[in-house]
């Protein structure tokens, strides 16, 4: 099962060409809106399918919005398994924006999403066929830098502990963490949390 899932992930989401990793020489900006028309609708459909976990919705997405080559590269049940595994890992994703790079990444549309489990940003790289169809012919996921211009003020010690406690409680509740967390400053223990039972100091 794990071997088949790994193979499906590699085939389905890395079917596109390599070289999507961000490089230090690149600069980027973000547009907080989907492309207009068919391309934007297909991106919305992909995000909805990834967030659904529903085999029929996933199948409908692949049939309606993707090329035949992408759809038939692996069996449909493998596609569904990948989509459901992605949902379990991320807890779902929210659209953040479309990223534009300098130099331009020709032939690629980079959609930035934020996952709900870890609140981290991911880049969803898509390759579309020619207009007017704009069918999805390839997709890849990778970690992404925060949206351009996003600034977060530094946290106080109390705020950092409060945010850590809330975050850990969420992922422990979802079964995404197994073990014990200890935060200390010198000899002073600031926070301890464990799974499956939580405990605080």
C-alpha positions in Angstrom: 0.0 0.0 0.0 2.7 2.5 1.0 4.8 1.6 -2.1 1.8 2.1 -4.4 0.9 5.4 -2.7 4.5 6.6 -3.1 4.6 5.6 -6.7 1.3 7.4 -7.3 2.5 10.6 -5.7 5.6 10.6 -7.8 3.7 9.9 -11.1 0.7 12.1 -10.5 2.4 15.2 -9.0 5.9 15.1 -10.4 4.8 14.1 -13.9 5.8 17.7 -14.8 9.4 18.5 -15.5 11.8 19.1 -12.7 13.4 22.4 -11.8 10.5 24.0 -9.9 12.5 24.5 -6.8 12.9 28.2 -5.8 16.4 29.6 -6.4 18.0 32.5 -4.5 18.4 34.5 -7.7 14.6 34.6 -8.2 12.4 37.5 -7.1 8.7 37.2 -6.9 5.4 39.0 -6.4 1.9 37.6 -5.6 -1.5 38.4 -7.0 -4.2 37.6 -4.5 -6.7 36.6 -7.2 -7.3 33.6 -9.4 -6.8 34.0 -13.2 -10.0 34.9 -15.0 -12.0 32.4 -17.1 -11.4 28.8 -17.7 -7.9 28.7 -16.1 -9.2 30.1 -12.8 -12.1 27.7 -12.8 -9.8 24.7 -13.2 -7.6 25.9 -10.3 -10.8 26.2 -8.2 -11.9 22.7 -9.2 -8.5 21.3 -8.2 -8.5 22.9 -4.8 -12.0 21.7 -4.2 -11.1 18.2 -5.2 -8.1 18.1 -3.0 -10.2 19.4 -0.1 -13.1 17.0 -0.6 -11.6 13.5 0.0 -14.6 12.4 -2.1 -13.8 9.7 -4.7 -16.6 10.8 -7.0 -15.6 14.5 -6.9 -11.9 13.6 -7.5 -12.9 11.4 -10.4 -15.1 14.1 -11.9 -12.3 16.6 -11.6 -9.8 14.3 -13.4 -12.4 13.6 -16.1 -13.5 17.2 -16.7 -10.4 19.3 -16.0 -7.3 17.2 -16.9 -5.8 15.8 -20.1 -6.3 12.2 -20.9 -2.6 11.5 -20.5 -2.6 12.9 -17.0 -5.8 11.1 -16.1 -4.7 7.7 -17.5 -1.1 7.7 -16.5 -2.0 5.7 -13.4 -5.2 3.8 -12.4 -8.0 6.0 -11.1 -7.8 4.4 -7.7 -4.2 5.6 -7.4 -5.2 9.1 -8.2 -7.9 9.0 -5.6 -5.5 7.6 -3.0 -3.1 10.5 -3.6 -5.8 13.1 -3.3 -7.0 11.6 -0.1 -3.5 11.3 1.3 -2.9 14.9 0.5 -6.0 15.9 2.4 -5.0 13.9 5.4 -1.5 15.4 5.4 -2.6 19.1 5.0 -6.1 19.1 6.6 -7.2 21.0 3.5 -5.8 24.0 1.7 -6.9 27.6 1.2 -6.0 29.7 -1.9 -3.6 32.5 -1.2 -2.5 33.9 -4.5 -0.8 33.4 -7.9 3.0 33.9 -7.8 4.9 35.7 -10.5 8.6 35.1 -10.8 11.5 37.1 -12.3 12.9 35.6 -14.4 9.5 34.2 -15.6 8.8 30.5 -15.3 7.4 30.0 -18.8 4.6 27.5 -19.3 3.9 27.3 -15.5 1.2 28.8 -13.3 2.3 28.8 -9.7 -0.6 28.9 -7.2 0.2 29.5 -3.6 -1.9 27.8 -1.0 -1.9 27.5 2.8 -2.4 24.2 4.5 -4.7 24.0 7.5 -2.8 21.5 9.6 0.6 23.2 9.7 -0.4 26.7 8.5 2.5 26.5 6.0 2.6 27.7 2.4 2.9 25.4 -0.5 3.4 26.1 -4.2 1.1 24.3 -6.6 2.8 24.3 -10.0 0.4 23.7 -12.9 1.0 23.2 -16.6 -2.0 23.9 -18.8 -2.7 23.0 -22.5 -3.2 25.7 -25.0 -6.3 28.0 -24.9 -9.2 27.9 -25.0 -9.3 24.5 -23.2 -6.6 25.1 -20.7 -6.7 21.5 -19.5 -4.4 20.6 -16.7 -1.6 18.4 -18.0 0.7 18.3 -15.1 0.9 19.4 -11.4 3.6 19.5 -8.7 3.6 20.5 -5.1 6.5 22.0 -3.1 7.1 24.1 0.0 6.8 27.8 -0.8 8.0 31.1 0.7 5.3 33.3 2.4 3.4 35.7 0.1 5.5 38.7 -1.0 5.2 41.6 1.4 3.9 39.5 4.2 5.3 40.7 7.5 4.7 39.3 10.9 5.8 41.2 14.1 8.1 39.3 16.5 6.3 37.4 19.3 6.8 38.0 22.9 7.8 35.0 25.0 4.2 34.6 26.3 2.8 34.9 22.8 5.2 32.3 21.5 4.2 29.8 24.2 0.5 30.5 23.7 0.8 29.9 19.9 2.9 26.8 20.4 0.3 25.4 22.8 -2.6 26.0 20.4 -0.7 24.6 17.4 0.4 21.5 19.3 -3.1 20.9 20.7 -4.5 21.0 17.1 -2.1 18.5 15.6 -2.2 16.2 18.6 -6.0 16.2 18.4 -5.8 15.2 14.7 -3.3 12.4 15.4 -0.5 14.1 13.6 2.0 14.1 16.5 3.1 11.3 18.7 5.6 12.0 21.5 6.4 14.7 24.0 7.2 18.4 23.6 9.3 20.2 26.2 10.0 24.0 26.0 12.4 25.3 28.6 14.6 28.4 29.3 17.5 27.5 31.4 16.2 25.4 34.3 12.7 26.8 33.9 10.2 24.6 32.1 7.8 26.8 30.1 5.6 24.2 28.4 5.2 20.4 28.2 2.7 18.6 26.0 2.4 15.0 25.1 0.3 12.6 23.1 -2.2 11.1 23.5 -2.8 13.0 26.8 -2.0 16.6 27.0 -0.4 18.1 30.1 0.7 21.6 30.8 2.8 23.5 33.3 
